[in-house]
Amino acid sequence: MFLRMLSDVRWWTASSRWRNMASSRSSATSAAEPHLISLPAQAQVVVCGGGIMGTSVAYHLAKLGWKDIVLLEQGRLAAGTTRFCAGIVSTARHVSIELKMADYSNKLYQQLEQETGIKTGVQIHDRTSVSHILVQKGHVTGVETDRGQIQCEYFVNCAGQWAYELGLSSEEPVSIPLHACEHFYLLTHPLKKPLESNTPTIVDLDGRIYIRNWQGGILSGGFEKNPKPIFTEGRNQLEIQNLHEDWDHFEPLLSALLRRMPGLETLEIMQLVNCPESFTPDMRCIMGESPTVQGYFVLAGMNSAGISYGGGAGKYLAEWMVNGYPSENVWPLDLKRFGALQSSRTFLRHRVMEVMPLICDLKVPRWDFQTGRQLRTSPLYDRLDAQGARWMEKHGFERPKYFVPPGKDLLALDQSKTFYKPDWFDIVGSEVKCCKEAVCVIDMSSFTKFEISSTGGQALEVLQYLFSNDLDVPVGHIVHTGMLNEKGGYENDCSIVRLNKRSFFMISPTDQQVHCWTWLKKHMPSDSNLLLEDVTWKYTALNLIGPRAVDVLSELSYVPMTPEHFPSLFCKEMSVGYANGIRVMSMTHTGEPGFMLYIPIEYALHVYNEVMSVGQKYGIRNAGYYALRSLRIEKFFAFWGQDLDTFTTPMECGREFRVKLEKGTDFIGRDALMQQKQNGVYKRFTMFILEDHDTDLDLWPWWGEPIYRSGCYVGKTTSSAYSYTLERHVCLGFVQHFDEKTGEGLVVTPDFINRGEYEIDIAGQRFQAKAKLYPFSSLFTQRRRKDEMELSSYQGK
């Protein structure tokens, strides 16, 4: 593949312009001997790192009105990765927020060429090393340097490759999972006919190389398949030095360059540059506030895209610090998507060896990392693995995708990588069929599980303030609810069980473990009578789905499990087999009948064996998350992190019935929801059923496809799956309404949705789609809403 990106990719010597701009604004500290100038005793914010990230954060904080800003650099300004970077600005990104950052950066760098003489009050001190972050009561209070202390309210770690070690130097360690790899590019002398400055950058993904003009010659580097991690033991150098040349290692990239441009064979090489770059476990940069220390912010781990992201990343982090939240959804980049488990040096070393080559690889849907696996497993892992489970990883947890029946070609399935109909299609279809006609078991132990309790009524009082639904329900009842922010957006979407008058059991998505804990701790009062406990590791969760689930549990518990005796959205602690204390809940997260079993881990294997043994007569089988995904999407169930985010409200996704605006107490986000109720919403969650799509021959929708209404772009899909019930592809996504003349967003009404003719664009080909605001299984929807309405009515009594 050969990409000659005239408009989407351009090179820029952004680092030097940014560096010069920062230097010109620090005349007070730009003397020949900067180390002789004393540090201020205090500041509002201290930024550590004088590369493009640190200077971008300082610049944007100043533009937003903060004045008392100090930037510290242990070596010379821009002497880290910024100094050696290849200077390429690319807006070709596959993650929406990364594309927006790169686009903003590209425009900002052009603006900076003309922008001069702007007074900011930012102080820059180079040759100043930060050794320690001072913390009191979980909040930043200052920094210790080799030249004294600075008291501050906020600290920003923009230390690049030193960010990992600096994070561990706090009194309360901050985990920042990144690791360095060697990165190579060569520089040549000018060509006989020097290249013009506007020569486009060339990216050859098949050859794994990039090529751009450099002072009339060529700068060419790439991302090899066998990268060399470095500094696993840490590093002490104050500045990044050009590492040793390694022509043997660079040879595959050089060969690719000469294959692409044979005329360069006689070109005189000036230097092979070897500079370390930092990479993260999932190939996305890290930004946000620490989950353990308030006021401690991070911007690091650029995965060799620092110049592309520098302006936008600094802007969003500055907004986060000043306003309490950025102007875009940055969850894919949030530090809290990681836990401490991703900070093992061994894990990071192995993972970055896999991550760096992925920059040039074709990333097919549902691909999984191969390194750092089997880190967190259910007690049932070995049993499920022996029965043909194929695994995916979420937040370090192994989860079954599907189960390969005996006699299938295992190798072919493991290597199935396609944008078309996948080889596991029939396997998942048989699992879905079993869920609908008999009974299936899905191990869902990875779900985040918290218990909140108190000696008095404090737990209920706090939860009523933090959640939008009414949690003052009878003991044993389950409430689906959102944990909202001030804008009414979802910080979390969860289910909460009232265990007794003073304690609650909370179930959240797997990747909410750090984020949700941090949000709860931040908003809960420091009350010794209030206890928040993470019990994720204490319980194995089995999802028993299907009409015969009632028979299996009845036989194992000697208790009637029919709806008359065990109503929907109800929880009861009971015995299953020989095991006591099993929390059985009448819900499945799919819309199908069945039960969730939360089992103390010491009983997990026993309960699973009993369920499988008794279930044989009812046609029981194992199932995985691919079947779960198909079931929940055809039922129009939104999922946090895919369909729901911090900028999506319950009013926009048809979940008004999970909000109790008049529950008698205020809650976070209530004012914003009241305004939406009065004024209307500007996007609406919609289901689309593809009409003329050939499942066998056409490219599949996966997520992120453009949605067109009557020929006009109105949004994009957030989830999609094949519905084995409808025998059609189902896409979920948000529809917006833009004024045709001004582009201004307008209110989206149900009538606007229903009157449109829709198409889904899959890789440039549009397919007709039928839009629905409710799933086809309307009987189930009515029953589910009736159950929740009856519960609300009961609460009112």
N, C-alpha and C positions, 0 to 999 in steps of 0.2 A: 504494500500500500504506500502510495506516495502522496503526501499532502503539501501543497504549495499555498499556504494560507496568506492571502493578500490582505484580507480584512480582519480575520479572526485572530491571527497571530502576528505580532510585530515585536521587534526588539527595541530595547530602550536602555540607555545607560542610566537607569533610574537611580541606582545606588549613589552615584557621584553627585547627581543633581540634588537628591534628598540630603546627602551628607553636607553639601555646600550650603544648602538652605538652612539646615539645623545649625551649622557652624556660624553662619552670618547672623543668627539670632542669639548668639551667646557671646557677644563681644566682651562682656564682663568677665568671662572665663576663658577667653581665647588667647591669653598672653603666652609668651614663649615658654614660660614655666608655670603651667596650669596647676601643678601640684602645690604651689606656694599659696594659692588662694584658698582661704579657709572655707570649710563647709558651713552651710547654715545650720543653726541649732534645731530648726524644725521646718516642716513643710506639710502641705496638705497631702501630697502624694510623692512617693519616690519611685522612679522607674529605673530598673536595673537592666542595662544592655543598650549600647550605643549603635546598634545596627539599624536596619530599616524598620524593624518592628518597634523597637523602643522609641525611635524618633517619630514614627508615625503616631504612636499612642500619645506622646507628649504634644505633638502638633495638634491632634484632634481634641485633646483635653483643653488646650488653650483656646481653640476655636469655639468650644462650647462654653467658655467663660471662666474656667478654672485658672487661677493665677499663680498659686504657690506650688509650682511644679519643679522638681529636681530630677535630672537624669544623670545616672552614674554609669561609667564605663571603666572596666578594670584595666583595659589597655588603651589603645588609641580609638578615636571615634571611627566606627564602621570597619574595625579591624578583624571582625569575625567572618562568618560566612558571607556577609554582604560584600566584603572586600573581594572575594574570589568568585562570586557567583557569575554565571554566564550572561546575566543581564537580559533575559528574555521575558517579555510580558505576553502571556497567552490568555485569551478569554475563552478558549475551547475547553470547557469543563463539564463533567457529567453530573455533578451535584449542584443543584440550583443555587444554594447559598455561596458556593465557591465561584460560580459564574458571576454572580452579582458583585462579589468582592473584587474579582479580576477586572470587571468592566469599570467599576468605580476607580480602581487603581489606575487603569489605562488613561482615563479622562483626567484624573488628578495630576498625573505626571506631566501631562501637556500643560495643565493650568499652572503648575509650579514654575515652568519656564518663564512665565510672565509675572508671577506673583513675587514681588519684592517689597521690602520696607515695611512689612507687617510686624508690629510690636506684639510679642507674646509675653514676658516676665518669666519664661522657661530657663532654668539655669542648668548648664551642662558641665559636668566635672569628669574629665577622663583621668586615667591612671588612679582610679579609686575602686578598691575591691570591697564588695559586700561580703561579709563573713557570717552574718547571723541576722535573722529576723526576730525582732522582739514581739512577744505575744503575751497578752494578759486577758484572762477570762474569754479565751477563744477569739480575740480580736487583735489585729495588728496595732502595735503602739509605736514601733520605730524600727530602725535598722542600725546594725553595728558595722562599721567599716574600718579599714586599716588607718583611717584618718579621723576616727571619732564617730560619735553617735548622731543620728538625725531622728528626732521624734516625728511621727507621721501618722495619719489616719488610714492611708492606703499604700499598698506596695504592689508593684507590677513586675512580675518576673518575665522579662524579655531576654533572658540570658542565652538563648539559642542552645548550643550543645552543652552549655554549663547549667541549663535549667534543671536537669534531673538532680545534680549534686546540690545546687542551691536550694531546691525544694526540700531536701533532707536536712538542710542546715537550720531550719526553723526550730523553735522550742516545741512547736507542734508540727511534726513533719508533714509536708505537702507532697503527695505522689504525682509526679509528672512523667508519664511513660513515653520516653523517646530514646533513641539510640542512634549513634553516628555510623555512617558508612563512608568509605572512600568514594569520591566522585571524580571522574577523569574528563578532561577536555583538552584538545590541542590548539595551539595558536600557530599561525603561519606568518611568514613575511608577506608583504603586499604582492599581489599578482602583477604581472607585467603591465596589464591594464587594470588598475585598481578597481575594485567593486564600488559602485555608487553607494552612498549612505542610505538610500531608500531601497536597496536590494531586499526583497522579502526574505523572511526566515523560512527555512525548509525543515519540516519534521517528517521523518521516514520511520513510521512505527514498526514496519516489518524489519527494517534494519536496526531499530532501537536507537536511532541517532537524531540529533538536531544539528543544523548548519546555519550560521549567520555571518554577515559581514563583520569584520573586526579590523578597523584601521586600514582598509583596502585589501586585507587578506581574509583568511577564513578562521572562524572559531567553530570547532565541532566537537561535540561530546555525546554522551548517551548513557543508557541505563542497561548494563550488561545482565545476563542471566545468572551470573555467579558473583554477586557483589561481595565486597570485603568489609565486614563490620570492623569497627575500630573503637578504641577507648572504652572497652567493656569494664575495665578496672577503674575507670574515671580518668580525669585529665587535670593537669596542674598548669599548663601553659596559659599565660594571660591573653595571648592572641593566637589566631589560627595561622599556622605556617604552611607553606606549600610542602606537602609530604613527598616521599621518594617517588620518582618516576617508576612505572612498571609497564614497560612496553609489551611484555608477554601477555599481561592481563588486558591491555587495551587493544590488542591485535584484532579480536573479532569486530570491534567497533570501527577500527581503521579500515578493515577489509570492506565493511558495509559502506563506509564513506566512499571508497574508491569504486565500488560497484555502482553506487548511485551517481558519482561524478568522476568518471575515469580520467578526465583531463587534469585532475589535481595530482596525478601521480608524480609529476616532476616538480611540484611545489616545494619550496624550502620550508621546513618546519622550524619554528622558533623555539617552542617549548611545549612539553606535556605537563599540564597543570594537574595536580592531585590534591584536591581540597575536600575535607570532610563535610558531609551534609547530614542533618538530623532527620530521622523518619519516625513515624508513629505506628502503633500496632494495626491501625485500620486504614492507613494511607490518607487520613484527613488531619488537618492541623488542630491544635489544642488552644482553646480560649475559654475564658470564664473565671468565675470566682471559685476559690478552693472550697470543697465541702467540709473541711475541718477548721479553717481559719477565716473568719469574716474580715473583709477588707484586703485579702490577699488575692490578687488577680494574676492570671497567666496568659501569655500569648507566645507560643513557641511551637516547634515541630512542623516546619513548613513543607517537608517532603520535596525539597528542591524547587519550591514554587514561591519562595519568599517575595521576589520582586513582583510576581503576578498578584499576590494577595496583600502586599504590605499596606497599601493605602486603605483598602476596604476593611481589612482585619483590624487595623488601628482605629478606624472610624467606629466599627461596631463595638469594640471593647470600650472605647471612650464613652459611647452612648450608654453602655451597660453600667459603667461606673457613675456617670452623672445622673442618669434618669432612673436607674434601677433595672433597666431592661434595654436591649438593643431594638432597633427599628425593624429587624427582620428575624425570622425564626432561625436561630443558630444552634438548635439542638444537635444536628449532626456533627458539630464542632465542639460541643460543650465538654469541658474537662470532666464533668460528672457522669459522662457516658462510660467512663472507666472506673474500676475499683482498684484497691491496693493489689489485687491479684495480678494485674497486668504490669506491675512495676518490677517484677523479678528481672535481674540483669540477664539471666540465662534465657528467660522467655523473650525479652526484648532483642537479644542478640540473634536468636533463631528467627524471630518474626520479621525483623527488618531485612533479613536475607531473602525472605519471600516477598516482602512488600515492594522493595525497590524495583525488581523486574516487572511488577504489575503495572507500573507507570506506562509501559508500552504494550502490555498484553491486552488482548480483546477480552473484556469482562462480560461473560455470558450471564444470563439470569440465574439466580440461586447458587452461584459459586460460593465455595467455602474455603476459608484459610485451612492450610494443612499443618501448620506449625502451632505449637502451644495448645495442642488438643489433649483431651482426657484430663483436663485440669480440675473441673468440677463435674462430678457424675452422681447420678441417682444410685441408691443401693441396688437398683434393679438393672444396672448397666450391663453386667455380664450376662444375665439371663436374657435380656432383650437382644444383645449383640449375637448371642448364640442362635437366636430365632430369626436372624436375617435383617436386623435393624440397620438402616443406613442413616448416618448421623449428620446433624448440622450443629453449629455452635452459636450460642447467644450469651453474651456477657460472661464468657468462659465456661458456660454450662453446656454439656452435651445433651441434645434433644433429638429424638427419632424423627426423621423425615417421612419414611415409609418402611415397610418390611418386605424384603424380597422373598417370594415363595420358593420352596425347594425346587431345584431343577432349572431355575432361571439363570441366564448368563450374567453372573455377578460382575465380571470384568467390564462388559459392555455398559452395564448400568452405572458403574462407578465412573466411567469415562464419558458419560453422556453430557455433552456440552453443546447447546443449540439455542437459537432464538425461535425455532419452530416447535412442533409437537414433540415433547420429550419422551424418552423410552419408558419412563415410569408412569405414563398416562394410564395404562390399563390397571396397573397395580393400585394406584391411588383410587381409581374408579371402583375397584372391588372393595376397598376399605370404606369408601363413602357408602356404597350399597349396603354393606354390613351394618354401618351405623344407622341406616334408615330402616332396615328390615329385621335385624337381629340385635347384636350387642357387640361393641368394641371397647378396648381399653387403650387409653393414651396416657403415657407417663408425662405429667405436667409439673414435675417437682421443681422446675426452675422458676416458677412464679415467685415474685417477691411476697413475703408474708411478715406482717408486723402485728404485734399486740400492744394495745394502748389501754392502760388501766389506771385506777386511782383509788384512794381510800374513801373518797366521797363522790360528789357529782362533778368533779373537775374534768374527767375524761369526756363526758358527754358535752359539757359546756364548750370545751376547746374544739371538739370535732364538729359541733354545730356551726362554729365560726369558720372552720377551715373547709367545710364541704357544703355543696349547694343543695343536696337533698336533705330530708328530715330524718335524722338518726335517732330520734326519740321514739323508738318502736318497741314492741314487746320483745322480751328475751327470745332468741332463736330465730328472729326474722333477719333476712338478708336485704340490704339496700344497695342498689347500683347508683353510684354518684360520681360527680366530678370534684376534683380539688382544683379550684380556679385561682387565677391571679386577678389583679385589680381591673384588668381589661375584660375579664370574663372568660379568658382563654384557659384551655386545659393544661394545668401543670401535671395532672395525673388523672387517669380514669380507672376506677377501682370498684370493688365490691366489699362491703363492710358487714360483718355479722355481729349482732349484739349477743355476746356470750352470757353476760349477766348484767345486773344493774350498773356495775362499775367497770366493766371491761369489754373490749371490742377486738375483733379479729379482722385484719385488713388484707385484702388480696389485690396485688398490682402486677402489671407487666414485668417481665424478667429484667429489662434494662432500666427499671425505675428504682432499683435497690439503693443506689447512692443518691440519686436526685431527690426521690421522695423522702428519704431519711433526712436529708439536708433541709428540705422545705419544712418538714414537720418540726425539726429541732429549732429552726429559725423563728417559727411563729408560735411555738409553745412556750408558755411562761416557765421560768426557772422555779418550779414547784416540786419540792421533795416528795409531795404526795402524788405526783403524776409520773407514771413510768411508761417509757417507750422502749420496746424490745424487738429486735430483729430476730424472728424465729424461722427464717427461710430454711436454715439447715436442720431444723428440728422435725420437719414434716416432709414425708413423701406424698405427692399428690397424684391420685389416679382419677382420670376422667372416664366414667362408665357411661357410654353413650348408646342409646338405642331403645326400642320398645321393650326388649327383653331384659333390660337392666333391672327393672322392678322384680322380675322373677329371680334373678341371680341374688340380689341383695336380700330379698325375703327369705330365700332358702338358707342363706348364710347367717342371718340374724334372728330368724324365727320371729320377725316383726313384720306386720303388713306395711308395704311401701306404696300402696296405691294413693292417688291424689287425695282421696277422702281422709286418709290417715297421715299422709305426708305431703302437705300442699306445696305448691311452687314457691320458690324463694324462701325456703325454710331450712334451718340447720338443727341437727340433733346429734348429741354425743351418744354413741351406741357401740355394741360389740359386733365384730365381723369375724366369724370363725372363732378362734381362741383369743383374739386380741380385743382388749378393752380400750375405751377412750378414743375411738375413731370419730372424727368430725365428718358427718355425712350431710351434704348439702344438695338440695334439689335444684341444681342448675348445671349447665354443661359448657357455657360460653359459645354455643353453636346454634341455639334455637331448637335443637333436637331434644327429646325427652331423655332423662338420665340423671346421674348423680356425680358430684365431686366427692372424693374421699380423701380427707387429710389425715394421714396415718403417721403416728410417731415412728421415726426411722427404724427403731429396733423391731418393729412389727411389719415393716414394709414387705419383706420377702414372703413372710407367712401369708399375709393378706392377699398379695398378688397370686401366689400359688393356689390359694383357696378359690379365689375368683375365677381363675382360669380352669380349675378342675370342675367346679360346679357349672361354669358357663359352657362347657363342652356340649351339653345336651341342648343348649340354646343357640349354638352356632357362633360362639365367641371367637374373636381373633384380635390380634394387636393391630393398632393403627398409629399413624404418625401425624406430624403437624401439617403436612400437605393436605391431608384429608380435612383436618380441622379448618385450614384456610378456605378450602372450597366451600365447606358448610357455612362458615360465618359470613362469607361474602355473598352467597346466594340468599342469605337471610338479611342482608343489608346491615350487618353489624360493623360499626366503625371500630378501628383499633388505634390506640394511642401510639404515636411514633411513626405511623404510616398514614392514617387518615386524620387523626386529631393531633393538634400541637398547641403551643402556647398562644397562637393567634386565632384559634378556632374556638367558638363558643357553643354551648348547648343549643342555643337558638338557631345556629347556622347548620346544625347537623341533625335536626329533628329530635332532639332530646329534651324538649321543654318539659316533658312529663317527669324527668329526673331532677327537676329544679323546683324547689318549694320557696317561692318568693315571699310567701306570707306564713312562714313557719314560726313566726313569733320571735325570731332573733336575727340579727344581722349576720351576714357572712361575706367573705372576701369575693368580690366580683358582682355583688348584688346590684349595685348602682348601674354598672355597665349593662347588665342584663335587663334592667328596668328600662333603660334608654332604648335598647334594641327591641324590646317588646312594643314600645311606643312608636319608634321610628322605622322599624323594619331592618332586615339584614341585607348585606351587600354581597353575600355569596351563600349558596345553599347546596348542601350535600345531596347528591343525586346518584341513582343507580341507572346503569346503561346496559341493555342487553343487545349484543351485536346481532344484526339481522342477516347480512349477506357474507358472513365470514366463514371460510372453509377451514375447519379445525385441522384437517389433514395436510392441506397444501399451503395455507397462508401463514405468514409470520404471526406469532401470538402477541397479544398485548401483555405486558408485564407490570408496568406502572410508569407514570410520567408522560403518557401519550396526550397530545393536544386534543381538546374537545371543541368541536365547531357546532354552532347553532345557526341554522339558516345561512351557512357559509361564512359566519364570523367567528373568530376565536373567542371563547368564553371561559377557558380554564384548562385544567389538565387532570388526568386520572391520578389517584393516589394508591389504589389497590386494584388487582384484577385476578380472576381465577376462572377456570372452566367449571361450569355448573353441570354436574352429571345428571341432575334432576331435570333441568331445562334443556339440556343438550345444546347449550350455547355458552359463549363466553360472557361473563359479567364483569363490568368495570364499575368502580366507584370513584367519584370525584366531585369537585366543587365547581358549580356554574356561577359565573359572574355576569353582570350586565353593564356594558360600557356604552356611554353616549357616542354615537357614530361620528359626531363633529368634534367634540372636545376630548374624547377618551376618558372622561370622568366616570367613576363608578356610580351606578344607580342601584336603587333597591331591587332585590330579586324576590318576586312573589311566586307562590305556587302556580298562578296562572301563567306567568312568564315561562316557567319550566314546561308546563303542559302544552303550550301553544307552539313550541319550537320543533323544528326538524333537525335531528342531530347526526353527526358523524364523528367517529373516532379515527384519528390519524395514526396509523401504525407504520413507521418507517417510510413515510411519504405517500402511503396508499390509504385513502379514506374509506371507511366502512360505515354503512348506515346503522344507526342504533336507536333503540326505543328507550326513552327516558322515563323513569319511575321515581316517585317520591316515597313509595312504600314497596316492599318486596311482593313477589307474586304469591308467596305463601301467606296471604292476608289473614287466613283463619288463625294461623299461629300468632301473627302480629296482634290481632284483636285479643286473643287469649292472654298473651303476655301483658299487653297494656291493661286488660281487665284485671289481671292479678295485681299489678302495681297500683291501679286505681283503687281496688278493694283494700289494699294495704294502707293507702293514703287515707281512705275513708275510716278505716279502723283506728288509725292514729288520731284522726280528728275527734273520735269518740273517747 
